[in-house]
Amino acid sequence: MPNQENDTIIELKSVSKRYGFGDAESYALRNFDLTVKRGEFIMIMGPSGCGKTTLLNIIGLLDKASTGEYILGGKDVSRVSANKKARFRAKEIGFIFQSFNLVPNLSIIENVSLPLIYSGYRKTRRLRMADNILEHFHLREREYYMPYQLSGGQQQRVAIARSLIANPSIILADEPTGNLDSRNSHIIMEELQEIHSLGNTIIMVTHNPALTTYATRVINMLDGEIDTDIKTVADSELPRAGKGEKVSVKVLPSRKPIEMEIISDDDVVVSGKKVSTKKDEKESDKAEKTKKPEKDSKAKKTEKAKSDSKKKEKDEKTKKTDDKKKESKKEDKK
Amino acid sequence: MRLLVNTHLHLAIDSLRQNRGRTFLSALGIAIGVASIVLILSLTGGINQLIGTNSDKNNANLVLVRPSNGKEITDSLIDELTNASQYSKSNLTLEDVKVIKETEGVEYVAPLAISNSTITIADRSYESTNVVATNNDLQNILDLHLKSGQFLDYSLRENVAVLGYNVAEQVFGTTEAATRTFNYGGQQFMVVGVLDEINDPINFNGVDFDNSILINIKFASTFESSIQIQQIDIRTSTTDVVDNVVSSINEKLSKTKKGDKDYKIITGSDELHPAGSMISIISSMLTLVASISLIVGGVGIMNIMLVSVSERTREIGIRKAVGASSGHILLQFLFESMILSIIGGLMGFILGYVFAFLISLVTPFAPHISWQILGITGAVSLTVGILFGVYPAAKAAHKDPIASLKFYR
């Protein structure tokens, strides 16, 4: 079935990553199998040193697996040349990092257009595309700011814009909220969720269990192997843009900005919803991040994390994503 | 490809702009090296021009045939400078002179057979006097003027001689030396004329005519066993036919000499004065020395590029993560060093000429400006940029993206 095959973006077949030789030999990944379907939002969790980042680097073609097979978009890329890997990175993969990783001496618009340089776009075209996507992220007025002139949250939104600009088939995020305060992490997660709802595939590494509510699938890793792998949304319910096509940057609709208004020290209004910052942080130190009230309850549920409750959650989420999808489609038609 | 080059050019210029001070300083290293080369080339060019205007007034239609032993150019250059070739064995014959004389477009032909020998007057002998055996065409070729008497005329009498100004003064004590006689090579010669003072000891004939005695070569060949023709001077009817004359002489001589390439034909005023080659040797030596400073400048660029690469490790990591291949990174940094050295080259070019003009204020010659010098400096600085930029660029290109992304400074 071509359609089904088309749905699978990433396939890792017994991938191992070994460091050192002989006595010093250790495995960051051990016979790791993973299949990622288009439209999934995967959160990878696990203790430090369990191989999360290595996994992300291998998926992102920055690192090479010691053994095993890696199929990206139907092509076996485990043995392609370094130049081809670079081309894949430019066109198929978007990276979001914990420390934003914007080039400090390039302006925001140049940073966003960076991946396009290596996909062979002309300068005017690059800047126009970057301008479009920055408009979507409501950073257009700051296009010619330098990264250090923006707040952490803004920088990360620039980084998200950069990861999207080349219209990749997969977005890899390595603790994108790790360096942000709770308010900004919330905004970033909202951005990621919207991107996901438009049909993009996201793999995200995080330490924060509260964030797993955004995911359609949560993978817990332990010592380079999958500990648990829970799908909260059925494959058939995954958001999709058209007939299994990637979401184009051009398809991204302009939408209301995620506005923040600080009411008091503890409360902020995000996109018209009142959010408490203080309460959350006190309740659990793991949950560094604020959420909408309805999401808060979800987060607590997740912490209890039992497959029974997950099913209910899944239903709720599916409804939500469906709604969002409809909304975006309506806007498209407009 | 063009797009790629364009993009990297922009990238390089942008990153150089962000470090103006550093860019200027590292370019300055190259600039000084290039400036010294430009200075040397423009000044020696100026000297050459000065000599050129002094020595060859109208040598455009001159053609020289010299014996050649097929040596390397540098060897013959040294031969020329030491005048060694003038006393070496020559394969040019009077037969060749006759052949050349019959060539179309040739107006005057004069062979020169120079020997350094003793002449005697009565019982006094004068050692090592230049005796030049030639014919009466020489007067027209070299535009020789007579102080008194007349020039060689074979039809008049065969054993006649024309004295150089100084010889006449020294030997006979007067420039009115006509009808005086002297002995040379067992023959008695009668002086028929004395040349005007020329005072041009460095010329393409290698003969100081003020200190020479001219005799008829036809007569000399009767009493000397083998006559050594060091040079055949040819003046063509017009400058336009020089090329034709050269090719037809070449053709004829190779026919008569049965393919032996034991002669060379020289034309053009540049090649006619031997001092020019002397100066070009000196200038090339000086340029070589000046290029050491260029190497120092190149090392400076390499140093700066290495610093820049390690400072921008994180940027390299980011670029690789968003899809730059090693080649892209290599090009980016290579372009940077190339632009650095080209900026340095331009600065040096201007600086060199400014210095040259300042120096020319106190010297009699003006600096020589030519496209060749600009070309040389451009090529040299580009080469330096590539040569010293490859290593840092390769270092940048081979950085591991994962390690680079973790890099904090």
Contacts between the chains, C-beta under 8 A, distances in Angstrom:
chain1	res1	chain2	res2	distance
A	57	B	402	5.7
A	60	B	321	7.2
A	62	B	320	7.4
A	62	B	321	6.2
A	62	B	401	4.9
A	62	B	402	5.4
A	63	B	402	5.9
A	82	B	325	6.7
A	82	B	326	6.2
A	83	B	325	4.6
A	83	B	326	7.4
A	83	B	327	6.7
A	86	B	320	7.1
A	86	B	323	5.6
A	86	B	324	6.3
A	86	B	325	3.5
A	86	B	326	7.5
A	86	B	328	7.4
A	87	B	323	6.9
A	87	B	325	7.2
A	88	B	323	8.0
A	89	B	320	7.6
A	89	B	321	6.7
A	89	B	322	6.8
A	89	B	323	4.3
A	90	B	322	6.7
A	90	B	323	2.4
A	90	B	324	7.6
A	91	B	323	7.0
A	93	B	323	8.0
A	95	B	321	4.9
A	95	B	322	6.7
A	97	B	405	7.0
A	101	B	314	7.3
A	101	B	317	7.6
A	101	B	318	5.0
A	101	B	321	7.4
A	101	B	405	6.5
A	102	B	318	7.6
A	103	B	315	5.0
A	103	B	318	5.7
A	103	B	319	7.6
A	104	B	315	7.6
A	105	B	15	7.0
A	105	B	18	5.1
A	105	B	315	7.8
A	106	B	14	7.8
A	114	B	318	7.4
A	114	B	319	6.9
A	114	B	322	5.2
A	115	B	322	4.1
A	115	B	323	5.3
A	117	B	7	5.7
A	117	B	11	7.7
A	117	B	324	7.6
A	117	B	328	7.9
A	118	B	319	7.8
A	118	B	322	6.8
A	118	B	323	3.9
A	118	B	324	5.1
A	118	B	325	7.3
A	118	B	328	6.0
A	119	B	323	6.7
A	120	B	3	6.2
A	120	B	4	7.6
A	122	B	3	6.5
A	123	B	6	8.0
A	123	B	7	7.2
A	123	B	10	6.8
A	162	B	322	6.9
A	166	B	322	7.8
A	166	B	323	7.2
